[in-house]
Amino acid sequence: MGNVGISALAGLIVPFFISFLKNTAWSAKTKQIVSVAVSLAVAVGITVIDNGVNLGDWKQLAANLAVIFTVAQVFYQQYFGGTSVNAKLESIGVGATKADQ
């Protein structure tokens, strides 16, 4: 599996982690920023594991970020957002409020 495959797989896992991190009271913009930040962190990790610490490899980092973020958004919007698993992660996660629990 190449970088695109690994990034796509990571994009399927990222929504679970984001649901655990986010606060349901946050604005849509804040949730989007968290999503981009998590996707970027995962993309950096994949790029470093694949190529070592090479600061000149921006194209691979950008490609990994694009795949991860896009797959994560599509998966969340189409399949994951309205599930009981998502609701449970949001209620027990780091960003959960007392009203969520």
The 8 nearest C-alpha neighbors of each residue, nearest first, counted from 0:
[[1, 4, 5, 2, 3, 6, 8, 7],
 [2, 0, 4, 3, 5, 6, 49, 7],
 [1, 3, 5, 4, 6, 0, 63, 45],
 [2, 4, 6, 1, 5, 7, 63, 66],
 [5, 3, 7, 1, 6, 2, 0, 8],
 [4, 6, 8, 2, 7, 3, 9, 1],
 [5, 7, 9, 3, 67, 4, 8, 63],
 [8, 6, 10, 4, 9, 5, 67, 66],
 [9, 7, 5, 11, 10, 6, 4, 12],
 [8, 10, 6, 12, 11, 7, 13, 5],
 [11, 9, 67, 71, 7, 70, 13, 8],
 [10, 12, 8, 9, 71, 13, 70, 74],
 [11, 13, 9, 10, 14, 15, 8, 16],
 [12, 14, 16, 10, 15, 11, 9, 71],
 [15, 13, 17, 16, 12, 71, 18, 75],
 [14, 16, 18, 13, 17, 12, 19, 85],
 [15, 17, 19, 13, 14, 18, 20, 12],
 [16, 18, 20, 14, 19, 15, 21, 13],
 [19, 17, 89, 15, 20, 16, 21, 88],
 [18, 20, 92, 88, 16, 17, 89, 21],
 [21, 19, 17, 93, 94, 18, 92, 16],
 [22, 20, 94, 18, 17, 19, 23, 30],
 [21, 23, 94, 95, 24, 25, 20, 89],
 [22, 24, 25, 21, 89, 95, 94, 96],
 [23, 25, 22, 26, 96, 21, 95, 94],
 [26, 24, 23, 22, 29, 30, 27, 21],
 [25, 27, 29, 28, 30, 24, 23, 31],
 [26, 28, 30, 29, 31, 25, 32, 24],
 [29, 27, 31, 26, 30, 32, 25, 33],
 [28, 30, 32, 26, 31, 27, 25, 33],
 [29, 31, 33, 27, 28, 32, 34, 26],
 [30, 32, 34, 28, 29, 33, 27, 35],
 [33, 31, 29, 35, 34, 30, 36, 28],
 [34, 32, 36, 30, 31, 35, 37, 29],
 [33, 35, 31, 37, 32, 36, 38, 30],
 [34, 36, 38, 32, 33, 37, 39, 31],
 [37, 35, 33, 39, 38, 34, 32, 40],
 [38, 36, 40, 34, 39, 35, 33, 41],
 [39, 37, 35, 41, 36, 40, 68, 67],
 [40, 38, 42, 36, 37, 41, 64, 35],
 [39, 41, 37, 43, 42, 38, 36, 44],
 [40, 42, 44, 38, 39, 43, 45, 37],
 [43, 41, 39, 64, 45, 63, 44, 40],
 [44, 42, 46, 40, 41, 45, 47, 39],
 [45, 43, 41, 47, 42, 46, 48, 40],
 [44, 46, 42, 48, 43, 47, 49, 41],
 [45, 47, 43, 49, 44, 48, 50, 60],
 [48, 46, 51, 44, 50, 52, 49, 45],
 [49, 47, 45, 46, 51, 50, 44, 52],
 [48, 50, 46, 47, 45, 51, 2, 44],
 [51, 49, 47, 46, 48, 52, 53, 56],
 [52, 50, 47, 48, 53, 49, 46, 54],
 [51, 53, 47, 54, 50, 48, 46, 56],
 [52, 54, 55, 56, 51, 50, 47, 46],
 [55, 53, 56, 52, 57, 51, 47, 60],
 [54, 56, 53, 57, 58, 52, 59, 60],
 [55, 57, 54, 58, 59, 53, 60, 50],
 [56, 58, 60, 59, 55, 61, 54, 62],
 [59, 57, 61, 60, 56, 62, 55, 63],
 [60, 58, 62, 61, 57, 56, 63, 46],
 [59, 61, 57, 63, 58, 62, 46, 64],
 [62, 60, 64, 58, 59, 63, 57, 65],
 [63, 61, 59, 65, 64, 60, 58, 66],
 [62, 64, 60, 42, 66, 61, 65, 6],
 [65, 63, 61, 42, 67, 62, 66, 39],
 [66, 64, 62, 68, 63, 67, 69, 61],
 [65, 67, 69, 63, 64, 68, 70, 7],
 [68, 66, 10, 64, 6, 70, 69, 65],
 [67, 69, 71, 65, 38, 66, 70, 64],
 [70, 68, 72, 66, 71, 67, 65, 73],
 [69, 71, 10, 73, 67, 72, 68, 74],
 [72, 70, 10, 68, 74, 69, 11, 73],
 [73, 71, 75, 69, 74, 70, 76, 68],
 [72, 74, 76, 70, 75, 71, 77, 69],
 [73, 75, 71, 77, 78, 72, 76, 70],
 [76, 74, 79, 80, 72, 73, 78, 77],
 [77, 75, 73, 74, 80, 72, 78, 79],
 [78, 76, 74, 75, 73, 79, 80, 72],
 [77, 79, 74, 75, 76, 80, 81, 82],
 [78, 80, 75, 82, 81, 74, 77, 85],
 [81, 79, 75, 76, 82, 85, 78, 77],
 [82, 80, 79, 83, 85, 78, 86, 76],
 [83, 81, 84, 85, 79, 80, 86, 78],
 [82, 84, 86, 85, 87, 81, 88, 79],
 [85, 83, 87, 82, 86, 88, 79, 81],
 [84, 86, 88, 82, 83, 87, 80, 89],
 [87, 85, 83, 89, 84, 88, 90, 82],
 [86, 88, 90, 84, 89, 85, 83, 91],
 [89, 87, 19, 85, 91, 90, 92, 86],
 [88, 90, 86, 18, 19, 92, 87, 91],
 [91, 89, 99, 87, 95, 100, 88, 92],
 [92, 90, 88, 89, 95, 87, 100, 93],
 [93, 91, 19, 95, 89, 94, 88, 20],
 [92, 94, 20, 95, 19, 91, 21, 22],
 [93, 95, 22, 21, 20, 92, 96, 19],
 [96, 94, 90, 92, 22, 93, 99, 91],
 [95, 97, 99, 98, 94, 100, 22, 90],
 [96, 98, 100, 99, 95, 90, 91, 94],
 [97, 99, 96, 100, 95, 90, 23, 24],
 [100, 98, 90, 96, 97, 95, 89, 91],
 [99, 97, 90, 98, 91, 96, 95, 89]]
